[in-house]
Amino acid sequence: PSSHPPLPVFPFGKMRLAFVSSVVRLPNLRLKIPKVERPPAWAVFCVLLFSYMLVTGGIVFDMINEPPSVGTRMEDGKQRPETVMPYRINGQYIIEGLAAGFLFCLGAVGLIALHSVATGQLVLTSQTSEKATVVIMIAAIGVTVVAYNVVMMFLRIKLPGYLQH
């Protein structure tokens, strides 16, 4: 006579459960579910932004194809390092992918900052809140413009003559 609750009855496992319960004595454990605290919103945002950078930077491509980190080209009889693989839209060096992913994230952060300032979600509690808001807007616009132009420069190196009139 045990004080354990009866085992659940399954249509096809009734005999198996009876055999297991006759051979093995089930422990009477009182397990508590661990309580996991919700991470802060900024931590979740940083993890997602970092994973976005890796995915847009082509980390999956890099893991499958194993390209070199940088390349070389011959110029005047000397080898020069090359960070962007020209004339190949379906190939990249590792550093090129990471740089492109970083620039995509930089542009995204600039757009997020612009949105936060424009909608009033960014609350500054100092007397210079208007000046700080203007500085953040200018910095966000600058970061977004720089990120866009550098990505377009990468594209022009990869595909010379693309988007030219």
N, C-alpha and C positions, 0 to 999 in steps of 0.2 A: 504494500500500500504506500504509494508515494503521494506527496502533496502537489505534484506538478499538474498543471492543467492538461487536459487531453490534447493529443496531437491533432492537427487539422486533418480531415479526411479528404483525400484526393481520389477521384474515381479510379485511376490506374495505379496509384502508388500505395494502396491500402495495405497490402501484404508487405511491401518493402518497408513502409514506416513502422509497421508492427515488429518486423524483424530488427530494425535499427533500434527501436526503443527498448526491445528486450535485451539487446547486447550492450548498448551504450546508455549510460545514465546521463540525461541531459542536465547541465548545471542550472541552478536557479540564480541567474544573474540579473541584476537590476542596472542595466546600462542607461546612462543618461546621454541624450543627444548633445553634442558639444555646441555651445552657442558661439557663433561666428559673428563678429561685429561687422557692420557695413563699412566698407572703406570710404574715405572721404571722396567727394566728387572730383577734386583736383587730381587725386591719385588715379582714379579710373580714367580720367581724361588723358593724363600723361601716358598711361599704359596703352590706351587706344591710339593716341597720336604716334607713339613710337612704333607700334605694330603697323600703322598706316604707312609710316616712313619706310619700314622694311619691305612691305608688300609692294608699294609703288616704286621702290628702288630696285625691284626685281630679285629679291633674295631667293625666291623659288627657282627662278631661271639660273641664278648663280650656283645653287646647290645641285641642280640637275646637270648643267653643262660644264661646270667647273672652269670658268674662263680665268685668265691671269688677272692679277690685281691691276696692273698697268701694262701698256704695250710699248713697243719701240718702233721708231721709223728711222730710215737712213736720210740724213740731210748733210750735204757737203762731205760725204764719206765718213760721217760720224753718226753714231747712234744717239738719238734723242728720245727722251721719254714721251709717251703719248697717253693721255688720260681719257680721251674720247675716241672711240673707234669710228673712224670716218667711213662713209659710203655703205654702212651696214645698219639698217634700221632694226634688224632682228638679232643683233649681237651687241654685247657691251662688255666693258671691263668692270671689275667689281667696284673700283673707286668711282667710276662714272655713274653706276646705278645708285650707290649710296649718296653721292652728291646730288643727283636728280631727286631722289626721295627726300633728302633734307630740304631742297629748294621747294618741293611741293608742300612740305609741312610748314616751311617759313611763310609761303604765300597763304596757306590756310590759317595760320595763326594771325597774320595780318588782317585777313578778312573777318575772323572771329573777333578781333579787337575792335575793328570798325563797327561791326554789328553791335557789340556790347556798348560802345560809346553812343551810337546812334539811337539805340532803344532805351538808354538810361539804366542799363543793368550794371554798369560800372559806377559805383557810388564812391565818391571821394569826400572825406569829411573835413578837409582842411579849408582854410580861407582861400587858398589858391586853386580851388577845384576847377574853375573855368580855365585857368592857364594850364593845369595838368591835363584837362580833357583835350585841349587844343594840341598839346605836345603829344599825347597818346594818339590822337587822330593823325597828326603829321607823321609820326613814327610808323603807324600801321599802314598808311598810304605808301610811305617810302619802302617799307619792307615788302609789301605786295608788288610794287612796281619793280624793285630790284629782282625779286624772285622770278617774276614773269620774264624780264629781259634776259636773265642768265639762262633760264630754260630755253628761251628762243635762240640764244647764242649756241647752246648745246645742239639744238635742232639744226641750225645752219651749218654747224661743223659736221654733223652726221649726214645731212642731205644738202650739199651745196646746190644753190639754185632753187630750193624749195621756197614757195611763197614769194618769189621774185617776179616783178612785172617786166 
